[in-house]
Amino acid sequence: MGYCHCYTQLKSVPDDQWLLFTVQLSNVFLIIQNRHVPGYKQPLVLCTSDGRYPLLQPADLIVQSGIRQPAISFNGEEKEDLEYESFFIGQHSSGSEFCKTSFNWSPDRPYDFMAKATLLLAHRFCIGCYDISSDGTLAEWLDVQEWLTKHLGGQWPIPEAILNNPE
């Protein structure tokens, strides 16, 4: 099944919200390095946006984009043919933006788990900054939500556009 995760950046993320977001994203990265993610055939390996180099530590997720802003970027592993389109989400908005990450999901493309987890983190910690949608199923998002609750605790609301998406 192929589908698309989309977000529109409505405004720049304040520094305090960005810090909370990236700290929790770092926690997710560390947890998935040491535990199997249910529903995926292999241990989760995240790589640089080109899929060539494995990310070895949480700080590797954070890059400086072309306009010198902090951003999160990753992809699947090229050598295993697990890369597709790199995931990218930035802190600052340069106005009206539409950024799209699409996936041809299968258990062999485990970085989709991290894409959904990142979007749920952004939805929770970067309030009002991103309008997030997906044509993936609600059940797939609920699986990630449950994983976040189990490993990080707390509430992980799913964006309204995903809740209202007809399956």
C-alpha positions as CSV (number, residue, x, y, z in Angstrom):
1,M,0.0,0.0,0.0
2,G,1.4,3.4,-0.8
3,Y,0.4,6.5,1.0
4,C,1.5,10.0,1.8
5,H,2.2,11.9,5.1
6,C,1.8,15.6,4.6
7,Y,2.3,18.7,6.7
8,T,1.9,22.4,6.1
9,Q,4.1,24.5,8.4
10,L,1.8,27.3,9.7
11,K,4.4,29.2,11.7
12,S,7.9,28.8,13.0
13,V,8.4,26.6,16.1
14,P,9.4,28.6,19.2
15,D,12.8,27.6,20.6
16,D,11.3,26.1,23.8
17,Q,8.9,24.0,21.9
18,W,11.6,22.9,19.4
19,L,13.8,21.9,22.3
20,L,11.1,19.7,23.9
21,F,10.3,18.2,20.5
22,T,14.0,17.3,19.7
23,V,14.7,16.0,23.2
24,Q,11.7,13.6,23.0
25,L,12.7,12.6,19.4
26,S,16.2,11.8,20.7
27,N,14.6,9.5,23.3
28,V,12.6,7.7,20.6
29,F,15.8,7.3,18.5
30,L,17.7,5.8,21.5
31,I,14.8,3.4,22.4
32,I,14.5,2.1,18.8
33,Q,18.2,1.5,18.7
34,N,17.9,-1.0,21.6
35,R,14.5,-2.5,21.0
36,H,12.6,-4.2,18.1
37,V,9.8,-2.2,16.7
38,P,6.7,-4.4,16.4
39,G,5.4,-5.0,12.9
40,Y,8.8,-4.5,11.2
41,K,11.0,-7.3,10.0
42,Q,14.3,-5.9,10.8
43,P,15.8,-3.7,13.6
44,L,15.1,-0.1,12.7
45,V,18.1,1.6,10.9
46,L,17.8,5.2,10.1
47,C,20.2,6.9,7.7
48,T,21.1,10.3,6.4
49,S,18.6,11.9,3.9
50,D,20.4,10.2,1.0
51,G,20.1,6.8,2.7
52,R,23.9,6.2,2.6
53,Y,25.2,6.6,6.1
54,P,23.6,5.2,9.3
55,L,22.6,7.7,12.0
56,L,24.6,6.6,15.1
57,Q,23.4,9.1,17.7
58,P,20.3,11.3,18.2
59,A,22.2,14.5,17.2
60,D,22.6,13.0,13.7
61,L,18.9,13.5,13.2
62,I,19.3,17.3,13.4
63,V,20.7,19.0,10.3
64,Q,21.0,22.6,9.1
65,S,18.8,23.2,6.1
66,G,19.7,25.4,3.1
67,I,18.4,28.5,4.8
68,R,20.4,27.8,8.0
69,Q,17.6,26.5,10.1
70,P,17.6,23.5,12.4
71,A,15.6,20.6,10.9
72,I,15.0,16.9,11.4
73,S,16.0,14.7,8.5
74,F,16.4,11.0,7.9
75,N,15.7,8.2,5.4
76,G,15.8,4.4,5.2
77,E,18.9,2.4,4.3
78,E,20.0,2.6,0.6
79,K,22.2,-0.5,0.7
80,E,19.2,-2.6,1.8
81,D,16.9,-0.8,-0.7
82,L,14.9,0.7,2.2
83,E,15.2,4.3,1.3
84,Y,12.5,6.2,-0.5
85,E,11.9,9.9,0.0
86,S,13.8,11.5,2.9
87,F,11.8,12.8,5.8
88,F,12.3,16.5,6.6
89,I,10.7,18.9,9.0
90,G,12.2,22.3,9.9
91,Q,11.9,24.7,12.9
92,H,11.3,27.9,11.0
93,S,8.7,28.7,8.4
94,S,9.5,30.9,5.5
95,G,5.9,31.6,4.9
96,S,3.4,29.3,3.3
97,E,5.1,25.9,3.0
98,F,3.8,22.5,1.9
99,C,6.2,19.6,2.6
100,K,5.3,16.1,1.6
101,T,6.8,12.8,2.5
102,S,5.3,9.8,0.8
103,F,6.0,6.2,1.4
104,N,5.4,2.9,-0.3
105,W,4.9,1.2,3.0
106,S,5.8,-2.4,3.7
107,P,7.5,-4.1,6.6
108,D,10.7,-3.6,4.7
109,R,10.5,0.2,5.1
110,P,10.8,0.6,8.8
111,Y,11.7,4.3,8.7
112,D,7.9,5.0,8.3
113,F,7.5,4.2,11.9
114,M,9.9,7.0,12.8
115,A,8.2,9.4,10.4
116,K,4.9,8.9,12.1
117,A,6.5,9.1,15.6
118,T,8.2,12.3,14.6
119,L,4.9,13.8,13.3
120,L,3.1,12.8,16.5
121,L,5.9,14.4,18.6
122,A,5.6,17.6,16.5
123,H,1.9,17.6,16.9
124,R,2.2,17.4,20.7
125,F,5.2,19.7,21.3
126,C,5.0,22.2,18.4
127,I,1.4,23.3,19.1
128,G,-0.2,25.2,16.2
129,C,3.0,25.1,14.1
130,Y,2.1,22.2,11.7
131,D,-1.1,21.0,10.0
132,I,-0.5,17.3,9.7
133,S,-2.4,14.8,7.5
134,S,-2.0,11.4,6.1
135,D,-3.8,9.0,3.9
136,G,-2.4,6.0,5.9
137,T,-4.9,4.2,8.1
138,L,-5.8,5.3,11.6
139,A,-4.9,1.8,12.8
140,E,-1.3,2.4,11.7
141,W,-1.2,5.7,13.6
142,L,-2.7,4.1,16.7
143,D,0.1,1.5,16.7
144,V,2.7,4.3,16.9
145,Q,0.6,6.2,19.5
146,E,0.5,3.1,21.6
147,W,4.3,2.6,21.3
148,L,5.0,6.2,22.3
149,T,2.7,5.8,25.4
150,K,4.4,2.6,26.4
151,H,7.9,3.9,26.0
152,L,7.6,7.6,26.8
153,G,4.4,7.7,28.8
154,G,1.9,10.6,28.5
155,Q,-0.7,11.4,25.9
156,W,0.1,11.4,22.2
157,P,-2.9,13.0,20.4
158,I,-3.4,12.1,16.7
159,P,-3.9,15.1,14.4
160,E,-7.6,15.8,13.6
161,A,-7.1,15.3,9.9
162,I,-5.9,11.8,10.5
163,L,-8.7,11.0,12.9
164,N,-11.3,12.1,10.4
165,N,-9.6,10.3,7.4
166,P,-12.0,7.7,5.9
167,E,-10.2,4.4,5.7
